[in-house]
């Protein structure tokens, strides 16, 4: 997921340099969305790893 966010961020940079403002905005929005989804999933897994995992094993 972070690789996709990095890809969209780089694509936004390229589109912005080339003058494609609409595509750059879309790519930047997608990059921000994917980054925050990855952060939220990582936090959820960290919380589950510190709580539920110890009870199961």
DAURSUL-V233505 format. One record per backbone hydrogen bond with DSSP energy under -1.0 kcal/mol. CO is the residue of the C=O (numbers start at 0). NH is the residue of the N-H. Records with the same first field share a line. If there is no record, write none. Layout:
CO: NH + NH
This chain:
0: 4
1: 5
2: 6
3: 7
4: 8
5: 9
6: 10
7: 11
8: 12
9: 13
10: 14
11: 15
12: 16
13: 17
14: 19
18: 20
19: 23
20: 24
21: 25
22: 26
23: 27
24: 28
25: 29
26: 30
27: 31
28: 32
29: 33
30: 34
31: 35
32: 36
33: 37
34: 38
35: 39
36: 40
37: 41
38: 42
39: 43
40: 44
41: 45
42: 46
43: 47
44: 48
45: 49
46: 50
47: 52
51: 55
52: 56
